[in-house]
């Protein structure tokens, strides 16, 4: 997965990329280096992937909250519960990249 995110980022124009610098404690850096070595990747790729995954998780949580609020405002009819469960199972089985 690390290589995949890294490649996708570089498909964009380099004008859309900003270099940043930040401090990281030594223990965390050792762990990042271990992950990078295991994946035959770089520190930067590991950190980019971690950031992409964090942001994706936040987007998914925001979407889930919006859906919950919408269904809370107008709950579905009881007969649609079975269809909803089947839809959820289908989405889980599809293992989609959002």
LINMOTA-V459885 format. One line per field, one symbol per residue. ss: DSSP state (2 for helix, 1 for strand, 0 for the rest). phi: phi as a letter, one per 40 degrees, with the letter a starting at -180 (. if undefined). Layout:
# LINMOTA-V459885
ss = ???
phi = ???
This chain:
# LINMOTA-V459885
ss = 02222222222002220000000002222222222222000022222222222222222222222222222220000222222222222222220000
phi = .dcdccccccccccccbbcbbacacccccccccccccccfbbddcccccccdcccccccccccdcccccccccacccdccdcccccccccccccfccc
